[in-house]
Amino acid sequence: MKHLSIDLETYSSEPITKSGAYRYIQSSDFEILLLAYSVDSAPVEIIDLAQGEKIPLWLSDAIKSPEYVKHAYNAAFEWYCLSKFFSELLPIEQWRDTMLHGLYCGYTAGLDATGKALGLPEDKRKLSTGKALIRFFCTPCNPTKTNGGRIRNLPKHDRDKWELFKEYCKGDVITEMEIERRLAAFPVPAEIEKQWQTDIIINTRGVAVDTELIYGALEIAYNTRQKLIQEAISIIGLENPNTVSQLTKWFKNTSVGNVDNLRKDTVAQMLESVTGDAERVLRIRQELGKTSTKKYDAIAASACADNRVRGLLQFYGANRTGRWSGRLVQIQNVAKTYIDIDLLPMAREIVKKREADKLRLLFSSIMDTLSQLIRTLFIAAKGKKLIDADFSSIEARIISWLADEKWRLEVFRTHGKIYEASASQIFGVPIEKISKGNPEYALRQRGKVAELALGYQGGVRALINSL
């Protein structure tokens, strides 16, 4: 087997951090600018595609051939870029991801950070000018009189920067090969490689989303937000009613008095005893604080032309445990849907028709209802179903087993209510009282925060913060 190490520099008008790699690559103006490569650790060569150079036939064949193992850092990107270039999905089983190798060995996802952690010399790490060069050549620029009104920088616009950019691209291949060499004694197991390949196929397939519902929700959310802000301004007479410093100052002159913070749990506690304008302002703050509705913006920004969102999960994103991490929309943390299932179709239809007043009349809180509908944005193929599932208290269970903590293991062998059990011990409250309907049930969340924080080596400060 031969080994082909690859690094690409590309251009697209889509902002990759918001749209994700798949929409970025599917953009009509996407192009590969530079292709740097090395065969079997030979000196790195570079192909200047932006200035008309062609990929040699032997290299095109090698990129497609099972006789060559292709290596790249975050290989999914290079794989998909070249798949678009050749107008076919290349066999993913022929690729190896150096970033995955680093993650598997406990390093970070960043190429430069991993290089530093491994002690690579400066000439084998990313050049410090790299980010500036990427901004200059790989993203649109603002038209000005100075640049002649252009919206993109080409090689001819700065020859010196372009030559430096080519060296930067070649340097990435050198860094990637050195990282691979240093980690060779700790190979990624075959079953992990297979999982990574499957993950790439799933991410590339993506999931369909209901764009009609998305844009209806975005319009309703924007209009509702503006009305809430104007209402708050009329009550408190301040320019920005969502600013904590201004709000806490205003509350001093109300029945609320001095307020240290306006966190979610603090606001909920305050609402138990306030009335009048103070109550209304707190209610408005709760509504404006529904950050989960930002997922509508994230989906709109990352959905491809076929109304599918791709690249939602990062394989081995949590490098200490090997679990997946959410990307773009963060589907691992979505608001629960507790609207009656029979009412969901009606709620969705109201949002699609942009009927905000009807939504408020039937479901009370507009922003909360929009949050609950996020799960319904994802659409299964005809004849299929989407299932969301989660392991019950998985972190607490595994940590208890690893620590061989007897009382915790007994909790899981019996009722399984670890958060209630922890809260019971922390606050000296009988566990029977920490149940829904009782005021003590609020302690469960504090027990949960303490569980997760302390389970991952949080110290005294983490415990205090959780209380």
DRENDO-1510 file (C-alpha; in Angstrom, 1 decimal, always signed):
<recs>
REC; n; res; u; v; w
REC; 1; MET; +0.0; +0.0; +0.0 .
REC; 2; LYS; +1.1; +3.5; -0.8 .
REC; 3; HIS; +0.2; +6.5; +1.4 .
REC; 4; LEU; -0.9; +9.8; +0.0 .
REC; 5; SER; -1.1; +12.8; +2.4 .
REC; 6; ILE; -3.3; +15.7; +1.2 .
REC; 7; ASP; -4.2; +19.2; +2.2 .
REC; 8; LEU; -6.5; +21.6; +0.4 .
REC; 9; GLU; -7.2; +25.3; +0.4 .
REC; 10; THR; -10.6; +26.3; -0.9 .
REC; 11; TYR; -13.0; +29.2; -1.5 .
REC; 12; SER; -16.7; +29.5; -1.0 .
REC; 13; SER; -19.0; +32.5; -0.3 .
REC; 14; GLU; -20.7; +30.4; +2.4 .
REC; 15; PRO; -19.4; +31.1; +5.9 .
REC; 16; ILE; -18.2; +27.6; +6.9 .
REC; 17; THR; -18.5; +28.2; +10.7 .
REC; 18; LYS; -22.3; +28.9; +10.4 .
REC; 19; SER; -23.3; +26.9; +7.3 .
REC; 20; GLY; -21.1; +23.9; +7.9 .
REC; 21; ALA; -18.7; +22.1; +5.5 .
REC; 22; TYR; -21.4; +20.5; +3.4 .
REC; 23; ARG; -23.3; +23.7; +2.5 .
REC; 24; TYR; -20.0; +25.4; +2.1 .
REC; 25; ILE; -18.8; +22.8; -0.4 .
REC; 26; GLN; -22.1; +22.6; -2.2 .
REC; 27; SER; -22.1; +26.3; -2.9 .
REC; 28; SER; -22.1; +27.2; -6.7 .
REC; 29; ASP; -18.9; +29.3; -6.3 .
REC; 30; PHE; -17.0; +26.7; -4.3 .
REC; 31; GLU; -13.6; +25.8; -5.8 .
REC; 32; ILE; -10.3; +24.2; -4.7 .
REC; 33; LEU; -7.5; +26.7; -4.9 .
REC; 34; LEU; -4.5; +24.6; -3.9 .
REC; 35; LEU; -3.8; +20.9; -3.5 .
REC; 36; ALA; -0.7; +20.0; -1.6 .
REC; 37; TYR; +0.4; +16.3; -1.4 .
REC; 38; SER; +3.1; +13.9; -0.5 .
REC; 39; VAL; +3.5; +10.2; -1.5 .
REC; 40; ASP; +5.1; +8.0; +1.1 .
REC; 41; SER; +6.5; +11.0; +3.0 .
REC; 42; ALA; +8.4; +12.3; -0.1 .
REC; 43; PRO; +8.9; +16.2; -0.3 .
REC; 44; VAL; +5.6; +18.0; -0.5 .
REC; 45; GLU; +4.4; +19.1; -3.9 .
REC; 46; ILE; +1.6; +21.7; -4.6 .
REC; 47; ILE; -0.8; +22.2; -7.5 .
REC; 48; ASP; -2.0; +25.7; -8.0 .
REC; 49; LEU; -5.5; +25.0; -9.3 .
REC; 50; ALA; -6.5; +28.7; -8.9 .
REC; 51; GLN; -4.0; +29.7; -11.6 .
REC; 52; GLY; -4.9; +27.0; -14.0 .
REC; 53; GLU; -2.6; +24.1; -13.1 .
REC; 54; LYS; -4.1; +20.7; -13.5 .
REC; 55; ILE; -4.1; +17.6; -11.3 .
REC; 56; PRO; -1.8; +15.0; -13.1 .
REC; 57; LEU; -3.6; +11.9; -14.3 .
REC; 58; TRP; -1.6; +9.6; -12.1 .
REC; 59; LEU; -2.6; +11.6; -9.0 .
REC; 60; SER; -6.3; +11.6; -10.1 .
REC; 61; ASP; -6.0; +7.9; -10.4 .
REC; 62; ALA; -4.3; +7.6; -7.0 .
REC; 63; ILE; -7.0; +9.6; -5.3 .
REC; 64; LYS; -9.5; +7.0; -6.5 .
REC; 65; SER; -7.3; +3.9; -6.2 .
REC; 66; PRO; -7.6; +1.4; -3.4 .
REC; 67; GLU; -3.8; +1.0; -3.7 .
REC; 68; TYR; -3.3; +4.4; -2.0 .
REC; 69; VAL; -4.4; +5.1; +1.5 .
REC; 70; LYS; -5.4; +8.8; +1.7 .
REC; 71; HIS; -4.5; +10.8; +4.8 .
REC; 72; ALA; -5.7; +14.3; +5.8 .
REC; 73; TYR; -6.4; +16.3; +8.9 .
REC; 74; ASN; -10.2; +16.4; +9.3 .
REC; 75; ALA; -10.2; +14.1; +6.3 .
REC; 76; ALA; -14.0; +14.3; +5.9 .
REC; 77; PHE; -13.5; +17.8; +4.5 .
REC; 78; GLU; -10.8; +16.8; +1.9 .
REC; 79; TRP; -12.8; +13.7; +1.0 .
REC; 80; TYR; -16.0; +15.7; +0.3 .
REC; 81; CYS; -14.2; +18.5; -1.5 .
REC; 82; LEU; -12.5; +16.0; -3.9 .
REC; 83; SER; -15.7; +14.1; -4.2 .
REC; 84; LYS; -17.3; +17.2; -5.6 .
REC; 85; PHE; -14.3; +18.0; -7.8 .
REC; 86; PHE; -14.5; +14.5; -9.4 .
REC; 87; SER; -18.3; +14.5; -9.4 .
REC; 88; GLU; -18.5; +11.2; -7.5 .
REC; 89; LEU; -18.4; +10.1; -3.9 .
REC; 90; LEU; -15.0; +8.7; -3.4 .
REC; 91; PRO; -14.7; +5.4; -1.3 .
REC; 92; ILE; -14.4; +6.6; +2.3 .
REC; 93; GLU; -12.8; +3.3; +3.4 .
REC; 94; GLN; -9.7; +4.4; +1.5 .
REC; 95; TRP; -9.2; +7.5; +3.8 .
REC; 96; ARG; -7.6; +8.0; +7.2 .
REC; 97; ASP; -8.2; +11.0; +9.4 .
REC; 98; THR; -5.1; +12.3; +11.3 .
REC; 99; MET; -7.4; +14.4; +13.5 .
REC; 100; LEU; -9.3; +11.3; +14.6 .
REC; 101; HIS; -5.9; +9.7; +15.4 .
REC; 102; GLY; -5.1; +12.7; +17.6 .
REC; 103; LEU; -8.4; +12.7; +19.3 .
REC; 104; TYR; -8.2; +9.0; +19.9 .
REC; 105; CYS; -4.8; +9.5; +21.6 .
REC; 106; GLY; -6.3; +12.3; +23.8 .
REC; 107; TYR; -5.2; +15.4; +21.9 .
REC; 108; THR; -7.4; +18.3; +20.7 .
REC; 109; ALA; -9.1; +18.7; +17.3 .
REC; 110; GLY; -6.9; +21.7; +16.3 .
REC; 111; LEU; -4.0; +21.0; +14.0 .
REC; 112; ASP; -1.8; +23.8; +15.5 .
REC; 113; ALA; -2.7; +22.9; +19.1 .
REC; 114; THR; -2.0; +19.2; +18.5 .
REC; 115; GLY; +1.3; +20.1; +16.9 .
REC; 116; LYS; +2.3; +22.2; +19.9 .
REC; 117; ALA; +1.2; +19.5; +22.4 .
REC; 118; LEU; +3.4; +17.0; +20.5 .
REC; 119; GLY; +6.3; +19.4; +20.7 .
REC; 120; LEU; +6.6; +19.9; +16.9 .
REC; 121; PRO; +9.1; +22.6; +15.9 .
REC; 122; GLU; +7.8; +25.8; +14.4 .
REC; 123; ASP; +8.5; +24.8; +10.8 .
REC; 124; LYS; +6.3; +21.7; +11.3 .
REC; 125; ARG; +3.3; +23.6; +12.7 .
REC; 126; LYS; +0.8; +26.0; +11.1 .
REC; 127; LEU; +2.4; +29.4; +10.2 .
REC; 128; SER; +1.0; +32.1; +12.5 .
REC; 129; THR; +0.0; +34.0; +9.4 .
REC; 130; GLY; -2.2; +31.2; +8.2 .
REC; 131; LYS; -5.5; +32.5; +9.5 .
REC; 132; ALA; -5.0; +35.9; +7.9 .
REC; 133; LEU; -4.1; +34.3; +4.5 .
REC; 134; ILE; -7.3; +32.2; +4.7 .
REC; 135; ARG; -9.4; +35.2; +5.4 .
REC; 136; PHE; -7.7; +37.0; +2.4 .
REC; 137; PHE; -8.1; +34.3; -0.2 .
REC; 138; CYS; -10.7; +31.8; +1.0 .
REC; 139; THR; -13.6; +34.2; +2.0 .
REC; 140; PRO; -15.4; +37.1; +0.3 .
REC; 141; CYS; -14.0; +40.6; +0.9 .
REC; 142; ASN; -15.9; +43.9; +1.3 .
REC; 143; PRO; -15.9; +46.0; -1.8 .
REC; 144; THR; -14.1; +49.3; -1.3 .
REC; 145; LYS; -12.7; +52.1; -3.5 .
REC; 146; THR; -9.2; +50.9; -2.6 .
REC; 147; ASN; -9.7; +47.4; -3.9 .
REC; 148; GLY; -11.7; +48.5; -7.0 .
REC; 149; GLY; -15.0; +47.3; -5.6 .
REC; 150; ARG; -14.1; +43.6; -5.8 .
REC; 151; ILE; -15.8; +41.1; -3.5 .
REC; 152; ARG; -13.0; +38.5; -3.7 .
REC; 153; ASN; -9.2; +38.4; -3.5 .
REC; 154; LEU; -7.5; +36.4; -6.3 .
REC; 155; PRO; -3.8; +35.4; -6.5 .
REC; 156; LYS; -3.1; +38.4; -8.9 .
REC; 157; HIS; -4.2; +40.8; -6.2 .
REC; 158; ASP; -1.2; +40.0; -4.0 .
REC; 159; ARG; +1.4; +37.8; -5.5 .
REC; 160; ASP; +3.6; +37.8; -2.3 .
REC; 161; LYS; +0.7; +36.7; -0.1 .
REC; 162; TRP; -0.2; +34.0; -2.6 .
REC; 163; GLU; +3.3; +32.5; -2.6 .
REC; 164; LEU; +3.2; +32.5; +1.2 .
REC; 165; PHE; -0.2; +30.9; +1.1 .
REC; 166; LYS; +1.2; +28.0; -1.0 .
REC; 167; GLU; +4.0; +27.5; +1.6 .
REC; 168; TYR; +1.4; +27.5; +4.3 .
REC; 169; CYS; -0.6; +24.8; +2.5 .
REC; 170; LYS; +2.5; +22.7; +2.0 .
REC; 171; GLY; +3.4; +23.2; +5.7 .
REC; 172; ASP; +0.1; +21.7; +6.7 .
REC; 173; VAL; +0.9; +18.4; +5.0 .
REC; 174; ILE; +4.3; +18.3; +6.7 .
REC; 175; THR; +2.6; +18.9; +10.1 .
REC; 176; GLU; +0.0; +16.2; +9.4 .
REC; 177; MET; +2.6; +13.6; +8.4 .
REC; 178; GLU; +4.7; +14.4; +11.5 .
REC; 179; ILE; +1.7; +14.0; +13.8 .
REC; 180; GLU; +0.8; +10.7; +12.1 .
REC; 181; ARG; +4.4; +9.5; +12.5 .
REC; 182; ARG; +4.6; +10.3; +16.2 .
REC; 183; LEU; +1.2; +8.7; +16.9 .
REC; 184; ALA; +2.0; +5.6; +14.8 .
REC; 185; ALA; +2.7; +3.5; +17.9 .
REC; 186; PHE; -0.9; +4.0; +19.0 .
REC; 187; PRO; -3.0; +3.1; +16.0 .
REC; 188; VAL; -6.7; +3.7; +15.8 .
REC; 189; PRO; -8.4; +0.3; +16.1 .
REC; 190; ALA; -10.1; -1.1; +13.0 .
REC; 191; GLU; -13.5; -1.0; +14.7 .
REC; 192; ILE; -13.1; +2.8; +15.5 .
REC; 193; GLU; -12.1; +3.4; +11.8 .
REC; 194; LYS; -15.2; +1.6; +10.7 .
REC; 195; GLN; -17.4; +3.7; +13.0 .
REC; 196; TRP; -15.8; +6.8; +11.6 .
REC; 197; GLN; -16.5; +5.8; +8.0 .
REC; 198; THR; -20.1; +5.0; +8.9 .
REC; 199; ASP; -20.3; +8.4; +10.6 .
REC; 200; ILE; -19.1; +10.2; +7.5 .
REC; 201; ILE; -21.7; +8.4; +5.3 .
REC; 202; ILE; -24.5; +9.3; +7.8 .
REC; 203; ASN; -23.3; +13.0; +8.0 .
REC; 204; THR; -23.1; +13.2; +4.3 .
REC; 205; ARG; -26.7; +11.8; +3.9 .
REC; 206; GLY; -28.0; +14.4; +6.4 .
REC; 207; VAL; -31.5; +14.7; +7.5 .
REC; 208; ALA; -34.5; +16.6; +5.9 .
REC; 209; VAL; -35.9; +19.6; +7.6 .
REC; 210; ASP; -39.2; +21.4; +7.3 .
REC; 211; THR; -38.2; +24.8; +5.8 .
REC; 212; GLU; -41.7; +26.1; +5.7 .
REC; 213; LEU; -42.0; +25.7; +9.5 .
REC; 214; ILE; -38.5; +27.1; +10.0 .
REC; 215; TYR; -39.1; +30.4; +8.2 .
REC; 216; GLY; -42.6; +30.7; +9.7 .
REC; 217; ALA; -41.0; +30.3; +13.2 .
REC; 218; LEU; -38.3; +32.8; +12.4 .
REC; 219; GLU; -40.8; +35.5; +11.4 .
REC; 220; ILE; -43.0; +34.9; +14.4 .
REC; 221; ALA; -40.0; +34.9; +16.8 .
REC; 222; TYR; -38.6; +38.1; +15.4 .
REC; 223; ASN; -41.9; +40.0; +15.6 .
REC; 224; THR; -42.6; +38.6; +19.0 .
REC; 225; ARG; -39.2; +39.6; +20.3 .
REC; 226; GLN; -39.6; +43.2; +19.0 .
REC; 227; LYS; -43.0; +43.5; +20.7 .
REC; 228; LEU; -41.7; +42.2; +24.0 .
REC; 229; ILE; -38.7; +44.6; +23.9 .
REC; 230; GLN; -41.0; +47.6; +23.2 .
REC; 231; GLU; -43.3; +46.5; +26.0 .
REC; 232; ALA; -40.4; +46.3; +28.4 .
REC; 233; ILE; -39.1; +49.7; +27.4 .
REC; 234; SER; -42.6; +51.2; +28.0 .
REC; 235; ILE; -42.6; +49.7; +31.5 .
REC; 236; ILE; -39.1; +50.4; +32.8 .
REC; 237; GLY; -38.2; +53.4; +30.5 .
REC; 238; LEU; -34.8; +52.1; +29.7 .
REC; 239; GLU; -33.1; +51.9; +26.2 .
REC; 240; ASN; -32.1; +48.3; +26.4 .
REC; 241; PRO; -34.3; +46.3; +28.8 .
REC; 242; ASN; -32.4; +43.1; +28.1 .
REC; 243; THR; -29.2; +44.5; +29.7 .
REC; 244; VAL; -28.6; +42.9; +33.2 .
REC; 245; SER; -27.0; +46.0; +34.7 .
REC; 246; GLN; -29.9; +48.3; +33.7 .
REC; 247; LEU; -32.5; +45.8; +34.8 .
REC; 248; THR; -30.9; +45.2; +38.3 .
REC; 249; LYS; -30.7; +48.9; +38.8 .
REC; 250; TRP; -34.4; +49.3; +37.9 .
REC; 251; PHE; -35.4; +46.4; +40.3 .
REC; 252; LYS; -33.9; +48.3; +43.2 .
REC; 253; ASN; -36.8; +50.7; +43.1 .
REC; 254; THR; -39.4; +47.9; +43.1 .
REC; 255; SER; -40.6; +45.3; +45.5 .
REC; 256; VAL; -37.8; +43.0; +44.3 .
REC; 257; GLY; -35.1; +45.2; +45.8 .
REC; 258; ASN; -31.4; +44.3; +45.3 .
REC; 259; VAL; -30.7; +41.6; +42.7 .
REC; 260; ASP; -27.2; +40.0; +42.3 .
REC; 261; ASN; -28.0; +38.3; +39.0 .
REC; 262; LEU; -30.8; +37.5; +36.5 .
REC; 263; ARG; -29.9; +33.9; +35.7 .
REC; 264; LYS; -32.7; +31.5; +34.6 .
REC; 265; ASP; -33.1; +29.9; +38.0 .
REC; 266; THR; -32.9; +33.2; +39.8 .
REC; 267; VAL; -35.7; +34.7; +37.7 .
REC; 268; ALA; -37.9; +31.6; +38.3 .
REC; 269; GLN; -37.4; +31.9; +42.0 .
REC; 270; MET; -38.2; +35.7; +42.0 .
REC; 271; LEU; -41.4; +35.1; +40.1 .
REC; 272; GLU; -42.8; +33.1; +43.0 .
REC; 273; SER; -43.2; +36.3; +45.1 .
REC; 274; VAL; -43.4; +39.3; +42.8 .
REC; 275; THR; -46.4; +41.0; +41.2 .
REC; 276; GLY; -47.3; +44.0; +39.0 .
REC; 277; ASP; -44.7; +45.5; +36.7 .
REC; 278; ALA; -41.8; +43.6; +38.2 .
REC; 279; GLU; -43.5; +40.3; +37.5 .
REC; 280; ARG; -44.3; +41.3; +33.9 .
REC; 281; VAL; -40.7; +42.4; +33.3 .
REC; 282; LEU; -39.4; +39.1; +34.6 .
REC; 283; ARG; -41.9; +37.2; +32.4 .
REC; 284; ILE; -40.6; +39.2; +29.4 .
REC; 285; ARG; -37.0; +38.4; +30.4 .
REC; 286; GLN; -37.9; +34.7; +30.5 .
REC; 287; GLU; -39.4; +34.9; +27.0 .
REC; 288; LEU; -36.5; +36.8; +25.6 .
REC; 289; GLY; -34.1; +34.2; +27.2 .
REC; 290; LYS; -35.4; +31.3; +25.1 .
REC; 291; THR; -32.1; +30.7; +23.4 .
REC; 292; SER; -33.3; +27.4; +22.0 .
REC; 293; THR; -35.2; +29.3; +19.3 .
REC; 294; LYS; -31.8; +30.2; +17.9 .
REC; 295; LYS; -31.7; +26.7; +16.5 .
REC; 296; TYR; -34.1; +27.9; +13.8 .
REC; 297; ASP; -31.4; +30.3; +12.7 .
REC; 298; ALA; -28.8; +27.6; +12.8 .
REC; 299; ILE; -30.9; +25.2; +10.7 .
REC; 300; ALA; -31.7; +28.0; +8.2 .
REC; 301; ALA; -28.0; +28.8; +7.9 .
REC; 302; SER; -26.8; +25.2; +7.4 .
REC; 303; ALA; -29.6; +23.6; +5.3 .
REC; 304; CYS; -28.4; +22.7; +1.8 .
REC; 305; ALA; -30.3; +23.4; -1.4 .
REC; 306; ASP; -32.2; +20.1; -1.1 .
REC; 307; ASN; -33.5; +21.1; +2.4 .
REC; 308; ARG; -31.3; +18.6; +4.2 .
REC; 309; VAL; -28.9; +19.5; +7.1 .
REC; 310; ARG; -25.6; +17.7; +7.0 .
REC; 311; GLY; -22.6; +17.4; +9.4 .
REC; 312; LEU; -24.7; +17.5; +12.6 .
REC; 313; LEU; -22.3; +15.3; +14.6 .
REC; 314; GLN; -18.6; +15.2; +15.2 .
REC; 315; PHE; -17.2; +11.7; +15.6 .
REC; 316; TYR; -15.0; +11.3; +18.7 .
REC; 317; GLY; -15.8; +15.0; +19.5 .
REC; 318; ALA; -15.3; +14.3; +23.2 .
REC; 319; ASN; -11.8; +12.9; +23.0 .
REC; 320; ARG; -11.7; +11.6; +26.6 .
REC; 321; THR; -14.7; +9.4; +26.2 .
REC; 322; GLY; -15.0; +9.0; +22.5 .
REC; 323; ARG; -18.6; +10.1; +22.2 .
REC; 324; TRP; -20.1; +12.2; +19.5 .
REC; 325; SER; -20.4; +16.0; +19.8 .
REC; 326; GLY; -23.1; +18.1; +18.3 .
REC; 327; ARG; -22.3; +20.6; +15.6 .
REC; 328; LEU; -24.2; +23.5; +13.9 .
REC; 329; VAL; -27.7; +22.8; +15.4 .
REC; 330; GLN; -26.5; +20.9; +18.5 .
REC; 331; ILE; -29.2; +18.2; +18.2 .
REC; 332; GLN; -27.9; +16.6; +21.4 .
REC; 333; ASN; -29.5; +19.4; +23.4 .
REC; 334; VAL; -33.0; +20.2; +22.1 .
REC; 335; ALA; -35.9; +21.5; +24.1 .
REC; 336; LYS; -38.5; +18.9; +25.2 .
REC; 337; THR; -41.9; +18.7; +23.5 .
REC; 338; TYR; -44.7; +18.4; +26.0 .
REC; 339; ILE; -47.5; +19.8; +23.8 .
REC; 340; ASP; -50.2; +17.1; +23.5 .
REC; 341; ILE; -49.3; +15.0; +20.5 .
REC; 342; ASP; -52.8; +15.5; +19.0 .
REC; 343; LEU; -52.2; +19.3; +19.1 .
REC; 344; LEU; -48.8; +19.2; +17.4 .
REC; 345; PRO; -50.1; +19.3; +13.8 .
REC; 346; MET; -52.3; +22.3; +14.6 .
REC; 347; ALA; -49.4; +24.1; +16.3 .
REC; 348; ARG; -47.1; +23.5; +13.3 .
REC; 349; GLU; -49.8; +24.7; +10.8 .
REC; 350; ILE; -50.3; +27.9; +12.8 .
REC; 351; VAL; -46.6; +28.6; +12.7 .
REC; 352; LYS; -46.4; +27.9; +9.0 .
REC; 353; LYS; -49.2; +30.4; +8.4 .
REC; 354; ARG; -47.4; +33.0; +10.6 .
REC; 355; GLU; -50.4; +33.4; +12.8 .
REC; 356; ALA; -48.7; +34.7; +16.0 .
REC; 357; ASP; -51.9; +35.9; +17.7 .
REC; 358; LYS; -53.6; +32.5; +17.3 .
REC; 359; LEU; -50.5; +30.7; +18.6 .
REC; 360; ARG; -50.5; +32.9; +21.7 .
REC; 361; LEU; -54.2; +32.4; +22.3 .
REC; 362; LEU; -54.0; +28.6; +22.1 .
REC; 363; PHE; -50.6; +27.9; +23.5 .
REC; 364; SER; -50.0; +30.9; +25.8 .
REC; 365; SER; -46.2; +31.4; +25.4 .
REC; 366; ILE; -45.1; +31.9; +21.8 .
REC; 367; MET; -41.4; +31.5; +22.4 .
REC; 368; ASP; -41.8; +28.4; +24.5 .
REC; 369; THR; -44.1; +26.8; +21.9 .
REC; 370; LEU; -41.5; +27.5; +19.2 .
REC; 371; SER; -38.9; +25.9; +21.3 .
REC; 372; GLN; -41.1; +22.8; +21.7 .
REC; 373; LEU; -41.6; +22.5; +18.0 .
REC; 374; ILE; -37.9; +22.3; +17.2 .
REC; 375; ARG; -37.9; +18.5; +17.4 .
REC; 376; THR; -40.6; +18.4; +14.7 .
REC; 377; LEU; -38.4; +20.3; +12.2 .
REC; 378; PHE; -36.6; +17.0; +11.3 .
REC; 379; ILE; -38.4; +14.9; +8.8 .
REC; 380; ALA; -38.1; +11.2; +8.3 .
REC; 381; ALA; -38.1; +9.7; +4.8 .
REC; 382; LYS; -41.5; +8.3; +3.6 .
REC; 383; GLY; -42.3; +5.1; +5.4 .
REC; 384; LYS; -39.6; +5.7; +8.1 .
REC; 385; LYS; -39.6; +7.1; +11.6 .
REC; 386; LEU; -37.1; +9.2; +13.5 .
REC; 387; ILE; -36.4; +8.1; +17.0 .
REC; 388; ASP; -34.6; +10.1; +19.7 .
REC; 389; ALA; -33.1; +8.2; +22.6 .
REC; 390; ASP; -30.8; +8.8; +25.5 .
REC; 391; PHE; -29.0; +6.7; +28.1 .
REC; 392; SER; -30.5; +7.4; +31.5 .
REC; 393; SER; -27.9; +9.2; +33.7 .
REC; 394; ILE; -25.1; +7.6; +31.7 .
REC; 395; GLU; -22.3; +9.7; +33.1 .
REC; 396; ALA; -23.4; +9.2; +36.7 .
REC; 397; ARG; -23.7; +5.4; +36.2 .
REC; 398; ILE; -20.3; +4.9; +34.7 .
REC; 399; ILE; -18.5; +7.2; +37.1 .
REC; 400; SER; -20.2; +5.3; +40.0 .
REC; 401; TRP; -19.0; +2.0; +38.6 .
REC; 402; LEU; -15.5; +3.3; +38.0 .
REC; 403; ALA; -15.3; +4.7; +41.5 .
REC; 404; ASP; -16.9; +1.6; +43.0 .
REC; 405; GLU; -19.0; +3.9; +45.2 .
REC; 406; LYS; -21.3; +1.5; +47.0 .
REC; 407; TRP; -24.3; +3.8; +48.0 .
REC; 408; ARG; -24.4; +5.1; +44.4 .
REC; 409; LEU; -24.4; +1.7; +42.9 .
REC; 410; GLU; -27.2; +0.7; +45.2 .
REC; 411; VAL; -29.2; +3.7; +43.9 .
REC; 412; PHE; -28.9; +2.3; +40.4 .
REC; 413; ARG; -29.7; -1.2; +41.5 .
REC; 414; THR; -33.0; +0.1; +43.0 .
REC; 415; HIS; -34.9; +3.3; +42.2 .
REC; 416; GLY; -32.2; +4.9; +40.0 .
REC; 417; LYS; -32.9; +8.4; +41.1 .
REC; 418; ILE; -29.3; +9.5; +41.5 .
REC; 419; TYR; -30.0; +13.3; +41.2 .
REC; 420; GLU; -32.6; +13.1; +43.9 .
REC; 421; ALA; -30.4; +10.9; +46.0 .
REC; 422; SER; -27.5; +13.4; +45.7 .
REC; 423; ALA; -29.7; +16.4; +46.4 .
REC; 424; SER; -31.1; +14.5; +49.5 .
REC; 425; GLN; -27.6; +14.1; +50.9 .
REC; 426; ILE; -26.4; +17.6; +50.1 .
REC; 427; PHE; -29.4; +19.4; +51.5 .
REC; 428; GLY; -30.5; +17.0; +54.2 .
REC; 429; VAL; -33.9; +16.6; +52.7 .
REC; 430; PRO; -35.7; +13.2; +52.6 .
REC; 431; ILE; -35.6; +11.8; +49.1 .
REC; 432; GLU; -39.4; +11.2; +49.2 .
REC; 433; LYS; -40.0; +15.0; +49.3 .
REC; 434; ILE; -37.9; +15.6; +46.1 .
REC; 435; SER; -40.7; +14.8; +43.8 .
REC; 436; LYS; -42.8; +16.6; +41.3 .
REC; 437; GLY; -45.5; +18.8; +42.9 .
REC; 438; ASN; -43.4; +19.5; +46.0 .
REC; 439; PRO; -41.3; +22.7; +46.4 .
REC; 440; GLU; -38.3; +20.5; +47.2 .
REC; 441; TYR; -38.4; +19.2; +43.7 .
REC; 442; ALA; -36.3; +22.3; +42.7 .
REC; 443; LEU; -33.4; +20.7; +44.5 .
REC; 444; ARG; -33.2; +17.9; +42.0 .
REC; 445; GLN; -31.7; +20.2; +39.4 .
REC; 446; ARG; -29.1; +21.3; +41.9 .
REC; 447; GLY; -28.3; +17.7; +42.7 .
REC; 448; LYS; -27.9; +17.0; +38.9 .
REC; 449; VAL; -25.5; +20.0; +38.4 .
REC; 450; ALA; -23.4; +18.8; +41.4 .
REC; 451; GLU; -23.4; +15.3; +40.1 .
REC; 452; LEU; -22.1; +16.2; +36.7 .
REC; 453; ALA; -19.7; +18.9; +37.8 .
REC; 454; LEU; -18.1; +16.8; +40.6 .
REC; 455; GLY; -18.1; +13.6; +38.6 .
REC; 456; TYR; -15.8; +15.3; +36.1 .
REC; 457; GLN; -13.3; +16.5; +38.8 .
REC; 458; GLY; -15.0; +19.7; +39.8 .
REC; 459; GLY; -13.7; +20.9; +43.1 .
REC; 460; VAL; -15.1; +23.0; +46.0 .
REC; 461; ARG; -15.9; +26.0; +43.7 .
REC; 462; ALA; -17.9; +23.7; +41.3 .
REC; 463; LEU; -19.9; +22.4; +44.3 .
REC; 464; ILE; -20.6; +26.0; +45.6 .
REC; 465; ASN; -21.6; +27.1; +42.1 .
REC; 466; SER; -24.0; +24.2; +41.8 .
REC; 467; LEU; -25.8; +25.2; +45.0 .
</recs>
